[in-house]
Amino acid sequence: MTVKNIQEVNEAVIILRHFIDLSARLLPILYKLDKIAAPTETDIRDKNRILEVFQSYNFETQTSNLLLESNVLELIKQCYLEIQNNEVSSAKEDSFLAFLEEYNRLKNNWRIIENN
């Protein structure tokens, strides 16, 4: 592997981590907005804006498997698609909790790596 290849992989990991961190901030908000029984116009607008963020990202879910040995991108995609498609609540909750668990695992791994 050349230096250029290593730099490209490192950049890809940085971009991926940024997207995962962004998702960790937006998915909980989206999840809460989706649970509101009588959403206001602002709630609906906010929910649609967050969904647009996820729809605007074109990513291969296998990327996180390759770079991070994690299915986190698949979990992110599953969460926002279930909310977008108004899936059954228990399925949404399971996906959301699975994402949070994997995100926390990755964060702990990143902390360990950064501390070394």
Rosetta blueprint (number, residue, H / E / L):
1 M L
2 T L
3 V H
4 K H
5 N H
6 I H
7 Q H
8 E H
9 V H
10 N H
11 E H
12 A H
13 V H
14 I H
15 I H
16 L H
17 R H
18 H H
19 F H
20 I H
21 D H
22 L H
23 S H
24 A H
25 R H
26 L H
27 L H
28 P H
29 I H
30 L H
31 Y H
32 K H
33 L H
34 D H
35 K H
36 I L
37 A L
38 A L
39 P L
40 T L
41 E H
42 T H
43 D H
44 I H
45 R H
46 D H
47 K H
48 N H
49 R H
50 I H
51 L H
52 E H
53 V H
54 F H
55 Q H
56 S H
57 Y L
58 N L
59 F L
60 E L
61 T L
62 Q H
63 T H
64 S H
65 N H
66 L H
67 L H
68 L H
69 E L
70 S L
71 N L
72 V H
73 L H
74 E H
75 L H
76 I H
77 K H
78 Q H
79 C H
80 Y H
81 L H
82 E H
83 I H
84 Q H
85 N L
86 N L
87 E L
88 V L
89 S H
90 S H
91 A H
92 K H
93 E H
94 D H
95 S H
96 F H
97 L H
98 A H
99 F H
100 L H
101 E H
102 E H
103 Y H
104 N H
105 R H
106 L H
107 K H
108 N H
109 N H
110 W H
111 R H
112 I H
113 I H
114 E H
115 N H
116 N L
